[in-house]
Amino acid sequence: MKKPENDASDLDIITQVLNGEVNAFACLIERHKKIVFRIVNNHMAAQYVEETAHDVFVRAYRSLAHFNNKGDFKNWLSSIAVRTCYDFWRKKYRSREVPISSLSDQHVDWLERTVSSEAEQYHASASRQIEARELLDLLLAKLSPADRMVLELVHLQEYSCREAAELLGWSVANVKIRTYRARARLKTVFKGLQSAKKSMTR
């Protein structure tokens, strides 16, 4: 007798889907939608979250036969979510000028500390989260999609290089190199904006 879907393991449900019971996939969506939305929300502006999360589950459904009952389904789905976000930025990314006037003194102060040794202690303050997110949205728009994703995973979400590599499908060495270079590029972008802002106030 087949288990009810609510009591079935992820593997049981995957087997049902692959055997033609496609409606069983809805149970996987319900079970894992929170983790998918959390990941997507960390990388997307609010207006893109729902559409991107939907794309994650479509990709997972289409790739289900490649899961091959290996590893943890949640980790596999999380990897798809991260790569879907990365692909979103690759397709939608456009080089944009960051308006200097939108960088407040709080923004400048936050980034100066972020690229210094004080970053961990300063960033931990909940009161700084709003200006941090606003500033990062502005500055990350100047980086490549790959640089953006690796910085968000390693520095903002505090994944290890190994964990980030698994989510992105990259080597650990590539993540380390990308992280170092992306951090340097972020500093360069910020210094350019800071200089321009000072010139405007003279």
C-alpha positions in Angstrom: 0.0 0.0 0.0 1.4 3.4 -1.0 2.1 5.9 1.7 0.0 9.0 1.8 2.0 11.9 0.3 2.2 13.8 3.6 4.0 10.9 5.3 6.1 10.0 2.3 9.8 10.8 2.1 11.1 13.1 -0.6 12.5 10.1 -2.4 9.1 8.3 -2.2 7.4 11.3 -3.8 10.1 11.7 -6.5 9.6 8.0 -7.4 5.8 8.6 -7.7 6.4 11.6 -10.0 8.8 9.7 -12.2 6.3 6.8 -12.4 3.7 9.1 -13.9 2.0 10.6 -10.8 2.9 14.1 -11.7 0.5 15.7 -9.3 2.6 14.3 -6.4 5.1 17.0 -7.3 2.8 19.6 -5.6 3.7 17.9 -2.3 7.4 18.7 -2.9 6.6 22.3 -3.7 4.6 22.7 -0.5 7.3 21.0 1.6 10.2 23.1 0.3 8.7 26.4 -0.9 10.0 28.2 2.2 13.6 27.4 1.6 13.3 28.3 -2.1 11.6 31.6 -1.4 14.2 32.4 1.2 17.1 31.8 -1.2 15.4 33.7 -4.1 14.5 36.6 -1.8 18.2 36.9 -0.8 19.2 37.5 -4.4 16.3 39.2 -6.1 14.4 42.4 -5.8 10.9 41.8 -4.5 9.2 42.2 -7.9 11.1 39.2 -9.3 10.9 36.8 -6.3 7.6 35.0 -7.2 8.4 34.5 -10.9 11.9 33.3 -10.1 10.8 30.9 -7.4 8.3 29.5 -9.9 11.1 29.0 -12.4 13.1 27.1 -9.7 10.3 24.5 -9.3 9.8 24.2 -13.1 13.6 23.5 -13.5 13.5 21.0 -10.6 10.5 19.2 -12.1 12.2 19.0 -15.5 15.4 17.8 -14.0 13.9 15.4 -11.6 15.1 12.3 -13.5 18.7 13.5 -13.1 18.4 13.6 -9.3 19.2 9.9 -9.3 18.3 9.4 -5.7 21.7 10.8 -4.7 22.2 13.1 -1.8 19.6 15.3 -0.1 16.7 16.7 -2.2 16.6 19.9 -0.3 20.3 20.6 -1.0 19.8 19.7 -4.7 16.8 22.0 -4.9 18.7 24.8 -3.1 21.5 24.5 -5.7 18.9 24.9 -8.5 17.5 27.9 -6.7 20.9 29.6 -6.5 21.7 28.8 -10.2 18.3 30.1 -11.3 19.1 33.4 -9.6 22.5 33.5 -11.2 21.0 32.8 -14.7 18.4 35.5 -14.0 21.1 38.1 -13.5 23.0 36.8 -16.6 20.0 37.3 -18.8 18.6 40.5 -17.2 21.7 42.3 -16.2 22.3 45.7 -17.6 25.2 48.0 -16.9 23.7 50.9 -14.9 25.2 54.1 -13.6 24.8 54.4 -9.9 23.5 57.9 -9.0 25.9 59.6 -6.7 23.1 61.5 -5.0 21.5 58.3 -3.8 24.6 57.4 -1.7 23.8 58.8 1.8 26.4 59.4 4.4 25.1 56.3 6.2 25.7 54.3 3.0 29.2 55.6 2.7 29.9 54.8 6.3 28.5 51.3 6.0 30.6 50.3 3.0 33.8 51.8 4.4 33.4 49.5 7.4 32.3 46.6 5.2 35.6 46.6 3.2 37.6 47.1 6.4 38.4 44.8 9.3 35.5 46.2 11.2 33.0 44.7 8.8 31.8 41.7 10.9 31.1 43.7 14.1 29.5 46.6 12.3 27.4 44.5 9.9 25.9 42.5 12.8 24.0 45.6 13.9 20.3 45.2 13.0 20.0 48.9 12.7 22.3 48.9 9.7 20.5 46.3 7.6 18.3 48.8 5.7 21.2 51.0 4.5 23.3 48.0 3.8 20.7 46.4 1.5 20.0 49.7 -0.2 23.7 50.4 -0.9 24.4 46.9 -2.0 21.6 47.0 -4.5 23.2 50.0 -6.0 26.8 48.8 -6.0 26.1 45.2 -7.0 24.5 46.5 -10.1 28.0 47.5 -11.2 29.5 44.0 -10.8 29.1 41.0 -13.1 26.4 38.4 -12.2 29.1 35.9 -11.1 30.8 38.5 -8.8 27.4 39.5 -7.4 26.4 35.9 -6.6 29.6 34.9 -5.0 29.8 38.0 -2.8 26.2 37.5 -1.7 26.7 33.9 -0.8 30.1 34.2 0.9 30.0 37.6 2.5 26.3 38.3 3.1 24.9 34.9 3.7 28.1 33.5 5.2 28.3 30.3 3.3 31.7 28.7 3.3 33.6 28.6 0.0 32.9 24.9 -0.2 29.1 25.4 0.4 29.0 28.2 -2.2 30.9 26.0 -4.7 28.3 23.3 -4.3 25.4 25.6 -4.8 26.9 27.3 -7.8 28.4 24.2 -9.4 31.9 25.7 -9.3 35.2 24.5 -7.9 36.2 25.7 -4.5 39.3 27.3 -6.0 37.1 29.2 -8.4 34.9 30.5 -5.6 37.9 31.7 -3.6 39.4 33.5 -6.7 36.0 35.0 -7.6 35.4 36.2 -4.0 38.8 37.9 -3.8 38.4 39.6 -7.2 34.8 40.6 -6.6 35.7 42.1 -3.2 38.5 44.1 -4.9 36.1 45.3 -7.7 33.5 46.3 -5.1 36.2 48.4 -3.3 37.2 50.0 -6.7 33.5 50.8 -7.5 33.0 52.3 -4.1 36.1 54.5 -4.2 35.1 55.8 -7.6 31.7 56.7 -6.3 33.0 58.2 -3.1 35.5 60.4 -5.0 32.7 61.6 -7.3 30.5 62.4 -4.3 33.2 64.4 -2.7 33.7 66.3 -6.0 30.1 67.2 -6.1 30.1 68.7 -2.6 33.1 71.0 -3.2 
